[in-house]
Amino acid sequence: MPAREVSVARLNLLQKRIEELVHKKNSGHIGEIIEILVDRADPESGAVFGRAPWFQNVRAQPSFTWDGPSIRELLPSQGSIARVRITETTRSGFKGEWVTELAVGIGL
């Protein structure tokens, strides 16, 4: 089943979620953000053909800023799927994972 076309509102929510994670990390509310990855996949087969890391292994840094590309710049071309996985660990050691899948369609 193909994923829904991504809307501007959904992109904005994803961008906001990432910015919130950065703020939480910098303010000490979460212990680490292990990784944020964008998998670029074929919409028909689901086969991943590329990966764009946002953060990886940032736990060694007490604080960091993210001045990388926006979600729109990282998403693949139209007609493909971006699978975003965010893995974080709280200060108490709880590990959480948040996954979303976006289909990049016409009108983006």
C-alpha positions in Angstrom: 0.0 0.0 0.0 1.6 3.3 -1.0 2.1 5.9 1.7 0.1 9.1 1.5 1.4 12.1 -0.2 3.2 14.4 2.2 1.5 17.7 2.9 3.1 20.9 3.8 1.5 20.7 7.3 3.0 17.2 7.8 6.4 18.5 6.8 6.1 21.4 9.2 5.2 19.0 12.0 8.2 16.8 11.3 10.5 19.9 11.2 9.0 21.1 14.5 9.5 17.7 16.1 13.2 17.7 15.2 13.6 21.3 16.5 11.9 20.2 19.8 14.3 17.3 20.1 17.3 19.6 19.7 15.9 22.0 22.3 15.3 19.2 24.7 18.8 17.9 24.3 20.3 21.3 24.8 18.2 22.0 27.9 19.1 18.7 29.5 15.6 17.1 29.2 16.9 14.1 27.2 20.2 12.4 27.6 21.0 11.8 24.0 19.6 11.7 20.5 21.2 8.6 19.0 20.3 9.2 15.4 17.9 10.8 13.0 17.9 9.1 9.6 16.0 9.7 6.4 15.7 6.5 4.3 15.0 7.2 0.7 12.9 4.4 -0.7 11.3 3.4 -4.0 7.5 3.8 -3.6 6.7 0.6 -5.4 9.1 -1.9 -3.9 9.9 0.0 -0.7 13.6 -0.8 -1.3 15.9 1.8 0.3 18.3 3.4 -2.1 19.8 6.1 0.0 20.2 7.3 3.5 20.7 10.8 4.8 21.8 11.0 8.5 20.9 14.1 10.5 22.4 13.3 13.8 24.6 10.3 14.7 26.3 9.6 18.0 25.8 13.0 19.5 25.8 11.7 23.0 29.5 12.5 23.3 28.6 16.2 23.1 26.9 17.9 26.1 25.2 20.4 23.8 24.9 20.9 20.1 23.1 23.0 17.5 21.7 21.8 14.3 22.2 24.1 11.4 21.9 21.5 8.7 19.4 21.4 5.9 15.7 21.6 6.4 13.4 18.6 6.1 12.4 19.7 2.6 16.0 19.8 1.4 16.7 16.3 2.8 13.6 14.6 1.3 14.1 12.7 -1.9 12.7 13.6 -5.2 9.0 13.4 -6.0 7.5 10.0 -6.3 9.7 8.4 -3.6 9.3 7.7 0.1 11.2 9.2 3.0 11.2 7.1 6.1 12.3 9.1 9.1 13.5 7.3 12.3 14.4 9.3 15.4 16.0 7.4 18.3 16.5 9.1 21.6 17.4 8.2 25.1 16.1 10.0 28.2 18.3 11.0 31.1 16.9 8.1 33.1 18.0 5.7 30.3 14.7 5.0 28.6 15.2 4.5 24.9 12.4 5.7 22.6 12.0 5.5 18.9 9.8 7.6 16.7 9.1 6.6 13.1 7.2 8.3 10.3 6.9 7.6 6.6 6.3 10.3 4.0 5.5 9.9 0.4 6.8 12.8 -1.6 4.2 13.6 -4.2 3.2 16.3 -6.7 2.3 19.6 -5.1 5.1 19.6 -2.5 
